[in-house]
Amino acid sequence: MFVRRKNPLWRGSDRLETVMLVSLFSIFLLGAPVLAWWAAGASHDADQRAISWERHNLHEVTARLEGTAAQLRASPYAAHATWTAPNGVRRTGQITVAPVRQPGDEVRIWVNRAGDLRSEPGDRNPVGKATLVAIVVVGTVAAAANGLRRIGTALLDRYRARAWQRAWSEIGPRWSRDHRPFS
């Protein structure tokens, strides 16, 4: 494919295919690392902001289950509880609990500054997620370059087949006994 000398058998479409392949490969080698670096950095920064927000706005407090054992058996995963918010206000509400809990038990829950219930902060790994994002971006760029290569090659092959058919329609009748043109 890569020939230093001029080859008389090389068609213009062969040269175009070579330029297309070298260009796509160069774009992949230059573009994939840049895009992966950018996407991984954005992912890492977003996770760091989320961790910082959770650290400043979510608090773990102790809630005491209230009610009777019959009420807890009636709805085994929900219980009425009271807790004190980080701002000192006493709060009550329904919380999710394990079915083995009894009235008077203390459970740990997560709340915001006002004392509203929140889900437990996620177990985040910013570096691992950023690495995964970078790998996915490189794979996506490779798939896009391969798709463009396939489309370009298919178009060039179609053009070459038509050119070959036109040439054979001119030359074929001279070489065969049948003097009808091919179509």
LOZASE-776605 format. One line per field, with one value per residue: residue number from 1; residue in one letter; x, y, z of N, C-alpha, C, CB in turn. Coordinates in steps of 0.02 Angstrom, whole numbers, plus 32768, in hexadecimal, padded with zeros to 4 digits. Each point is the difference from the previous one (the first is absolute). Glycine has a CB too. Layout:
REM LOZASE-776605
num: (NUM;...)
residu: (A;...)
n.c1: (X;...)
n.c2: (Y;...)
n.c3: (Z;...)
ca.c1: (X;...)
ca.c2: (Y;...)
ca.c3: (Z;...)
c.c1: (X;...)
c.c2: (Y;...)
c.c3: (Z;...)
cb.c1: (X;...)
cb.c2: (Y;...)
cb.c3: (Z;...)
***
This chain:
REM LOZASE-776605
num: (1;2;3;4;5;6;7;8;9;10;11;12;13;14;15;16;17;18;19;20;21;22;23;24;25;26;27;28;29;30;31;32;33;34;35;36;37;38;39;40;41;42;43;44;45;46;47;48;49;50;51;52;53;54;55;56;57;58;59;60;61;62;63;64;65;66;67;68;69;70;71;72;73;74;75;76;77;78;79;80;81;82;83;84;85;86;87;88;89;90;91;92;93;94;95;96;97;98;99;100;101;102;103;104;105;106;107;108;109;110;111;112;113;114;115;116;117;118;119;120;121;122;123;124;125;126;127;128;129;130;131;132;133;134;135;136;137;138;139;140;141;142;143;144;145;146;147;148;149;150;151;152;153;154;155;156;157;158;159;160;161;162;163;164;165;166;167;168;169;170;171;172;173;174;175;176;177;178;179;180;181;182;183)
residu: (M;F;V;R;R;K;N;P;L;W;R;G;S;D;R;L;E;T;V;M;L;V;S;L;F;S;I;F;L;L;G;A;P;V;L;A;W;W;A;A;G;A;S;H;D;A;D;Q;R;A;I;S;W;E;R;H;N;L;H;E;V;T;A;R;L;E;G;T;A;A;Q;L;R;A;S;P;Y;A;A;H;A;T;W;T;A;P;N;G;V;R;R;T;G;Q;I;T;V;A;P;V;R;Q;P;G;D;E;V;R;I;W;V;N;R;A;G;D;L;R;S;E;P;G;D;R;N;P;V;G;K;A;T;L;V;A;I;V;V;V;G;T;V;A;A;A;A;N;G;L;R;R;I;G;T;A;L;L;D;R;Y;R;A;R;A;W;Q;R;A;W;S;E;I;G;P;R;W;S;R;D;H;R;P;F;S)
n.c1: (8029;808E;8028;8081;7FBF;7F92;7FB2;7FF6;7F9D;7FE0;7F65;801A;7FD3;809B;8006;7F78;8035;807F;7FAC;7FA1;8076;8048;7F79;7FDE;8090;7FFF;7F76;8034;807E;7FAF;7F7B;802B;8052;7F93;7F89;804D;801F;7F6B;7FC4;8063;7FE0;7F65;800E;8055;7F9B;7F84;8049;8029;7F69;7FD0;8068;7FD3;7F67;801B;8055;7F86;7F7B;8019;7FF0;8015;7F74;8003;7F70;7FD6;7FBA;7F87;7FAB;7FDB;8072;7F7C;8058;806E;7F91;7FC4;808B;8070;802B;7FB9;803F;7FA4;80A4;7FEF;8083;8025;7FEF;809C;7F91;7FFB;7F82;7FDA;8003;7F7F;8029;7FC9;809C;7FF4;7FF8;8046;7F65;8067;7FB6;7FC1;7FAF;8098;8056;805D;7FDF;808B;7F84;8069;7FBB;8028;803D;7F68;802F;7FF6;8013;808F;7FF1;806B;8051;7FEE;8064;8039;806B;8011;805B;7F89;7FBC;8085;8015;7F71;8013;8083;7FB7;7F8A;8063;804C;7F79;7FCE;8081;7FF7;7F6C;8024;8075;7FA4;7F90;8065;8037;7F72;7FE4;8086;7FEE;7F6E;8031;8077;7FA3;7FA0;8078;8035;7F74;7FF7;8091;7FE2;7F7F;804E;806D;7F98;7FB2;808D;802B;7F7B;7FFC;80A1;7FE7;7F7C;7FFD;7FAD;8016;7FA0;8050;8018;7F70)
n.c2: (7FC5;8040;7FFE;805F;7FED;8063;7F6E;8023;7FBC;8097;8003;8092;7F87;7FEC;8098;7FF9;7F88;8052;807A;7FA3;7FC2;8086;8042;7F8E;7FFF;809B;7FFB;7F8D;8051;8085;7FC9;7F98;8065;8072;7FA7;7FC4;808F;802D;7F84;8000;8097;7FE9;7F87;8051;8078;7FA4;7FBB;808B;8033;7F7B;8011;8094;7FDB;7F8F;8062;8067;7F9C;7F7B;8017;7F5C;8038;7F84;7FEF;7FE0;7F8B;8065;7F87;7F9D;7FA0;802E;806A;7F92;7F9A;8074;8010;7F6A;8098;806E;801C;8082;8030;8075;802C;8077;803A;7FF7;8068;7FA0;7FBA;7F87;7FC2;7FAC;7FB0;7F7A;7FD3;7F95;7FA9;7F86;7FCA;801A;8099;7FDA;8088;8040;7FF2;8081;7FEE;804F;8064;803B;8087;805B;804A;7FCD;7F6F;7FD4;7F61;801C;7F6E;7FE8;8084;7FA1;7FA6;8098;7F99;80B7;7F8A;7FA5;8072;8028;7F6A;7FFA;8084;7FC7;7F7E;8050;805D;7F86;7FBC;8082;800F;7F68;8013;8080;7FB8;7F85;805E;8046;7F74;7FD4;8082;7FF6;7F6C;8017;8075;7FAB;7F84;805C;8038;7F6F;7FCF;8079;7FE8;7F68;8024;8063;7F94;7F91;805F;8009;7F6A;7FA9;8011;7FE3;7F6C;7FC4;7FB2;807F;8078;8006;808A;7F98;8040)
n.c3: (8000;7FED;7F4F;8036;7F72;7FD2;802A;7F53;8075;8044;7FBF;8020;8060;8032;802B;8050;805A;802E;8030;8059;8054;8025;8036;8064;8040;8021;804B;8061;802C;8027;8044;806C;8058;7FF0;802E;807C;803D;7FFC;804A;807C;8022;8005;8065;8067;800B;8021;807B;8040;8001;804A;8076;801E;800D;806B;805A;8010;8014;8062;80A3;8008;8058;8059;7FA8;809E;7F96;8031;8011;805A;7FDE;7FAC;7FAF;7FDB;7FC6;7F9E;7FB3;8010;7FC9;8073;8096;8010;8004;8063;7FA9;8058;7F5E;8011;8041;8098;7FA6;806F;7F60;8026;7F7E;7FF1;8032;7F8F;8092;7FC5;7FFA;8082;8022;808E;7FF0;8017;7F70;8016;7F5D;7FF0;7FBE;7F9E;8049;7F87;8070;8013;8051;7F56;802B;7FB5;7FC7;806F;7FBD;7F80;804C;7FA9;7FC2;7FDA;7FCF;7FCE;7FAD;7FB4;7FCD;7FC3;7FAE;7FBA;7FCD;7FBD;7FAC;7FBF;7FD2;7FB7;7FA8;7FCF;7FCD;7FAA;7FB2;7FD9;7FC1;7FA1;7FCD;7FD1;7FAD;7FAF;7FD4;7FC5;7FA1;7FC6;7FDC;7FA9;7FAB;7FDB;7FC7;7F99;7FC8;7FE0;7FAA;7FA1;7FDF;7FD8;7F96;7FAD;8006;7FE9;7F69;7FF7;8046;7FAE;7F7C;8039;7F85;8094;802E;8078;8020)
ca.c1: (7FD7;802B;8036;8026;8003;7FC1;7FEB;7FD1;7FC2;7FD8;7FCC;7FF3;7FDA;802F;8023;7FCF;7FF7;803B;7FFB;7FCA;8016;8033;7FDF;7FD8;802E;801E;7FCC;7FF7;803B;8003;7FC1;7FE9;801C;7FE9;7FBB;7FFE;8019;7FCC;7FC6;8013;8006;7FBD;7FE1;8021;7FEB;7FBA;7FFE;801D;7FCD;7FCA;801A;8003;7FBC;7FE7;8025;7FE9;7FB8;7FE0;8017;7FE5;7FE4;7FDF;7FB7;7FE2;7FC1;7FC6;7FC6;7FFB;801A;7FCD;8006;803C;7FF1;7FD0;8028;8041;8039;7FF7;7FF2;7FFE;803B;8010;8047;8011;8024;803F;7FF4;7FE3;7FB7;7FE9;7FDB;7FE1;7FED;8005;8041;8006;8026;7FFF;7FC6;800F;8002;7FCA;7FF8;8034;8043;801E;801E;8025;7FE2;8022;7FD3;8021;8007;7FBE;7FE6;7FD9;801F;8025;801F;8045;802D;801A;8046;801C;8045;8009;8036;7FE8;7FCD;8022;8023;7FCE;7FE9;8034;8000;7FC4;800A;802F;7FDB;7FCF;8024;8017;7FC6;7FEB;8032;7FF6;7FC2;8010;802A;7FD6;7FD5;802B;8015;7FC7;7FF4;8036;7FF7;7FC8;801A;802E;7FD9;7FE0;8035;8014;7FCA;8003;803B;7FF4;7FCE;8023;8033;7FE5;7FEA;8039;8021;7FD3;7FE0;7FC1;800D;7FD0;8020;7FEA;7FDE)
ca.c2: (803B;803B;7FF5;803D;800F;8005;7FBF;800D;7FDB;8022;802D;803A;7FEA;7FE1;8037;801F;7FD3;8007;8041;7FF9;7FD6;8024;8038;7FE6;7FE7;803A;8020;7FD6;8005;8043;8014;7FD4;8012;8042;7FF8;7FD6;8029;8032;7FDF;7FE6;803A;8018;7FCF;8005;803F;7FF9;7FD5;8025;8030;7FDA;7FEB;803D;8013;7FD0;800A;803E;8006;7FC4;7FF0;7FC2;800B;7FC5;8005;7FCF;7FE6;800A;7FD7;7FBF;7FC7;7FEE;802F;7FED;7FC2;8010;8017;7FEA;8026;8047;800C;8046;800C;8046;800E;8047;8018;8021;8045;7FFD;7FF7;7FBB;7FED;7FBE;7FE9;7FB9;7FEC;7FB9;7FD9;7FB8;7FE4;7FE7;8039;8006;8045;8015;7FF6;8039;7FF2;8038;8018;8039;803A;803D;8030;800F;7FC4;7FD7;7FC0;7FF9;7FBE;7FFD;8015;7FC9;7FED;8019;7FF6;802D;7FEC;7FC5;8015;8026;7FD0;7FDE;8031;8007;7FC3;8001;8033;7FE5;7FCD;8021;8021;7FC9;7FE6;8033;7FFF;7FC2;8008;802C;7FD8;7FD0;8025;8017;7FC6;7FE7;802E;7FF7;7FBF;8007;8026;7FD5;7FCC;8021;8010;7FC0;7FEB;802A;7FEC;7FBD;8006;8014;7FD0;7FBC;7FE6;7FF3;7FC3;7FC6;7FF0;8023;8046;802B;8021;7FEC;8034)
ca.c3: (8000;8003;7FD0;7FF6;7FB9;7FDD;7FE6;7FCA;800B;8032;7FE6;802A;803B;802E;8022;802D;8039;802B;8022;8030;8038;8026;8023;8038;8033;8020;8029;803B;802C;801E;801E;8036;8041;8016;8016;803C;8037;800F;801D;8041;802D;8010;802D;8042;8020;8014;803C;8039;8015;8022;8041;802A;8012;8031;803F;8021;8005;801C;8043;801C;8043;801D;8005;802D;7FE5;802C;7FF0;8021;7FD9;7FCF;7FC8;7FDA;7FDB;7FCB;7FC7;801A;7FE9;800F;8046;8015;8029;8010;8000;8007;7FC5;8010;8017;8042;7FFD;8006;7FC5;8000;7FBD;7FF0;7FE6;7FEC;8032;7FF9;8023;8043;802E;8030;8019;8030;7FE3;7FDE;7FBE;7FE2;7FC2;7FE2;7FF7;7FEC;8038;801C;8020;7FD1;7FF1;7FC1;7FFA;8016;7FCA;7FD8;8008;7FC1;7FF0;7FC7;7FD3;7FDB;7FD0;7FCC;7FD6;7FD7;7FCE;7FCD;7FD7;7FD5;7FCC;7FCE;7FDB;7FD5;7FC8;7FD4;7FDC;7FCF;7FCA;7FDA;7FDA;7FC7;7FD2;7FDC;7FD1;7FCA;7FD9;7FDA;7FC8;7FCF;7FDF;7FD1;7FC7;7FDB;7FDD;7FC7;7FCF;7FE2;7FD4;7FC3;7FD9;7FE4;7FCB;7FC3;7FEC;7FFF;7FBE;7FD4;8014;8000;7FC1;7FFF;7FF3;8024;803A;8042;8025)
c.c1: (802B;803D;8023;8000;7FBB;7FF0;7FCD;7FBE;7FD3;7FCF;7FFA;7FDA;802C;8026;7FD1;7FF4;803B;7FFE;7FCA;8017;8034;7FE0;7FD7;802D;8021;7FCE;7FF4;803A;8004;7FC1;7FEB;801F;7FE7;7FB8;7FFB;8018;7FCB;7FC5;8010;8007;7FBC;7FDD;801E;7FEB;7FB8;7FF9;801C;7FCE;7FC7;8017;8002;7FBA;7FE4;8021;7FE5;7FB5;7FDD;8020;7FDF;7FE8;7FE0;7FB5;7FE7;7FBD;7FCA;7FC8;8000;801C;7FCD;8003;803D;7FF4;7FD1;8024;8049;803C;7FFA;7FEE;7FFF;803B;8007;804C;800A;802B;8041;7FF7;7FDC;7FB4;7FEF;7FD3;7FE2;7FEF;8006;8046;7FFE;802C;7FFE;7FC6;800D;8001;7FC1;7FF8;8034;8047;8019;8020;8022;7FDE;8028;7FCC;8029;8003;7FBD;7FE2;7FD6;8027;8022;801C;804A;802E;801D;8049;8022;804A;8010;8035;7FEB;7FCD;8020;8026;7FD0;7FE5;8033;8002;7FC4;8007;8030;7FDE;7FCD;8021;8019;7FC6;7FE8;8031;7FF8;7FC0;800B;802B;7FD6;7FD4;802A;8017;7FC7;7FF0;8036;7FFA;7FC7;8016;802D;7FDA;7FDE;8033;8017;7FCB;7FFF;803A;7FF5;7FCC;8020;802E;7FE2;7FEA;803A;8021;7FD4;7FE4;7FBF;800D;7FCC;8023;7FE4;7FDD;7FF7)
c.c2: (803F;7FF2;8042;8015;8009;7FBC;800C;7FDB;8021;8030;803C;7FED;7FDD;8035;8022;7FD4;8005;8041;7FFC;7FD8;8023;8039;7FE7;7FE7;803A;8024;7FD7;8009;8044;8011;7FD6;8012;8043;7FFB;7FD8;8029;8032;7FDF;7FE4;8038;801B;7FD0;8004;803F;7FFC;7FD4;8024;8034;7FDD;7FEA;803B;8016;7FD1;800B;803C;8000;7FC2;7FEE;7FC0;800F;7FBF;800E;7FC9;7FEB;8008;7FD2;7FBF;7FCA;7FEC;802F;7FEE;7FC0;800E;801B;7FF3;802A;804B;8008;804C;800B;804B;8007;804C;8014;8022;8048;8002;7FF6;7FB6;7FEF;7FBB;7FEE;7FB5;7FF3;7FB7;7FDC;7FB6;7FE3;7FE9;8037;8003;8049;800F;7FF4;8040;7FE9;803F;8012;803C;8037;803B;8030;800F;7FC3;7FD5;7FC0;8001;7FB9;8004;8016;7FC4;7FF2;8011;7FF0;802C;7FEA;7FC3;8013;8027;7FD2;7FDC;802E;8007;7FC2;7FFF;8033;7FE7;7FCB;801E;8022;7FCB;7FE4;8031;8001;7FC1;8004;802C;7FDB;7FD0;8023;8016;7FC8;7FE4;802D;7FF9;7FBD;8002;8027;7FD5;7FCA;801E;8010;7FC0;7FE8;8029;7FEB;7FBC;8001;8016;7FC9;7FBA;7FE7;7FF3;7FBD;7FC3;7FF4;8025;804B;802E;8022;7FE5;8039;7FED)
c.c3: (8000;7FD4;7FF4;7FB6;7FE3;7FE3;7FC9;8009;8035;7FDF;802F;803F;8033;8028;8031;803E;8031;8027;8037;803E;802B;8027;803B;8038;8025;802D;803F;8031;8023;8028;803C;8044;801A;801A;8041;803D;8017;8024;8046;8033;8015;802F;8046;8025;8018;803F;803D;8019;8026;8045;802F;8016;8035;8044;8027;800E;801C;8042;8017;8048;8018;8005;802F;7FE4;8034;7FEA;8026;7FD3;7FCC;7FC3;7FD5;7FD8;7FC6;7FC2;8012;7FEA;800C;804A;800D;8030;800E;8000;8008;7FC4;8015;8018;8043;8002;8004;7FC6;800A;7FB8;7FF8;7FE4;7FEE;8032;7FED;8028;8047;8035;802C;8015;8036;7FE5;7FE1;7FBF;7FE7;7FBE;7FE7;7FF4;7FE5;803D;8022;8022;7FD3;7FF0;7FBB;7FFE;8015;7FC6;7FDC;800F;7FBE;7FFA;7FC3;7FCF;7FD6;7FCB;7FC7;7FD1;7FD2;7FC9;7FC8;7FD2;7FD1;7FC8;7FCA;7FD6;7FD0;7FC4;7FD0;7FD7;7FCA;7FC5;7FD6;7FD6;7FC3;7FCD;7FD7;7FCD;7FC4;7FD3;7FD6;7FC5;7FCB;7FDB;7FCD;7FC2;7FD5;7FD9;7FC3;7FCA;7FDD;7FCF;7FC0;7FD3;7FDF;7FC9;7FBF;7FE6;7FF6;7FBC;7FD1;800F;7FFD;7FBA;7FF9;7FF7;801E;803B;8042;8022;8047)
cb.c1: (7FA6;7FD8;7FC1;8048;806A;8012;8016;8061;803C;805D;7FC2;8000;7F9B;800C;804A;7FC9;7FBD;8042;8026;7FAC;7FE8;8058;7FFB;7FA6;8015;804D;7FCB;7FBF;803B;804B;7FE0;7FF0;8065;804B;7FDC;8015;8075;8023;7FD8;803C;806D;7FF9;7FEC;8062;8050;7FDD;800B;8074;801C;7FD5;8045;8069;7FEF;7FEB;8065;805E;8007;7FE5;8012;804D;7FED;8069;7FF7;803C;803E;8021;7FFD;7F9A;8043;7FB6;7FC8;8048;8010;7FA8;7FAA;7FD0;8011;7FDB;8035;7F80;8039;7F95;8018;7FFB;7F93;8037;7FFB;805C;7FF3;8008;804A;7FD1;8024;7F84;803A;7FF0;7FE6;807E;7FD8;8042;8048;8015;7F84;7FB1;7FE5;8015;7FA7;806E;7F8D;8057;7FB4;7FD9;8062;7FEF;8003;7FC9;7FAB;801E;7FB0;7FE5;801C;7FB0;7FE6;7FAA;8000;7FDC;8056;8016;7FAB;800A;8056;7FE1;7FBE;8043;803C;7FBA;7FEB;8061;8010;7FB7;8022;805B;7FDE;7FCC;804F;803C;7FBF;7FF8;805F;8000;7FB5;8025;8056;7FD2;7FC8;804A;802B;7FAF;7FF8;8058;7FEE;7FA9;8025;8041;7FBD;7FCD;804A;801E;7FAA;7FFA;8055;7FDD;7F97;8013;8046;7FE3;8036;7FCC;8037;7FA1;8012;805F;7FC7)
cb.c2: (7FC1;801F;7FA0;7FE2;7FC0;807B;7FC7;8012;7F98;7FF6;7FA0;8048;7FF3;7F9D;8011;8037;7FB2;7FBD;803D;8006;7F9B;7FE1;803E;7FE0;7F99;800D;8031;7FAD;7FAF;8023;8028;7FA5;7FBF;8037;8007;7F99;7FF3;8044;7FE3;7FA1;801C;8038;7FB4;7FC0;803E;800F;7F9B;7FEF;804A;7FD9;7FA5;8023;802F;7FAD;7FCD;803C;804D;7FD6;807B;7FB7;807B;7FE1;8031;8032;7FAE;8077;8033;8027;7FD8;7FD5;805A;8037;7FBD;8018;805B;7F90;7FA8;8018;7F91;8007;7F9B;800F;7F9A;7FFA;8010;7FB8;8024;8047;806A;8005;8046;8010;806E;7FF8;8057;801E;8054;7FFE;7FDE;7FA5;803F;7F8B;7FFB;7FE6;7F87;8039;7FA7;7FDD;7FD6;7FB6;7FD7;7FF2;8032;8057;803E;8068;7FC6;807C;7FE0;7FA2;8068;801D;7FA2;805B;7F88;805A;802C;7FBA;8004;8062;7FF1;7FBA;803E;8047;7FC3;7FDD;805B;8018;7FB2;8012;8060;7FE4;7FC0;8045;8043;7FC0;7FF1;8064;800A;7FB7;8027;805C;7FE6;7FCD;8050;8047;7FC7;7FFD;806A;8015;7FC2;8030;8062;7FE3;7FDE;8060;8042;7FCF;801D;8076;8043;8015;803E;807C;8045;8015;7F90;7FA6;7FDD;7FB4;8069;7FAF;8024)
cb.c3: (803C;8075;7FC9;8063;7FF6;7FE4;8070;7FB5;7FE0;8053;7FC9;7F9A;7FB7;7FB2;7F9B;7F9C;7FB7;7FAF;7F97;7FA1;7FBB;7FAB;7F94;7FAF;7FBB;7F9D;7F99;7FBA;7FB6;7FA3;7F91;7FAC;7FE3;7FAC;7F89;7FBA;7FD4;7F9C;7F8C;7FC9;7FCB;7F90;7F9D;7FD2;7FB7;7F87;7FB7;7FD2;7F9E;7F90;7FCA;7FC4;7F8D;7FA5;7FCB;7FC8;7FA1;7F8D;801B;7FB6;7FE7;8041;7F8A;8064;7FB8;8016;7F90;803F;8062;805C;8045;8056;8069;8057;7FDE;8002;7FAB;7F88;8021;7FF2;7FCF;8045;7FB8;807F;7FC2;7FAC;7F88;8023;7FBA;807E;7FB7;8076;7FD4;7FE8;8047;7F86;805A;7FEF;7F92;7FCB;7FAE;802A;7FE6;805B;7FEA;806F;7FE6;8038;8023;7FCA;805E;7F86;7FC6;7FA7;8069;7FCF;8048;7FFC;7FA2;8052;8040;7FA7;8054;8000;8030;804A;8052;8065;805B;804E;8059;8063;8058;8050;805C;8063;8055;804D;805F;8064;804B;8053;8066;805C;8046;805A;8068;804B;8050;8065;805F;8049;8058;8069;804F;8048;8068;8060;8044;8057;806C;804C;8046;8068;8064;8040;804D;806F;8056;8028;803E;8072;800F;7FF7;8049;8079;8000;804A;7F98;7FDD;7FBA;8009;7F9B)
***
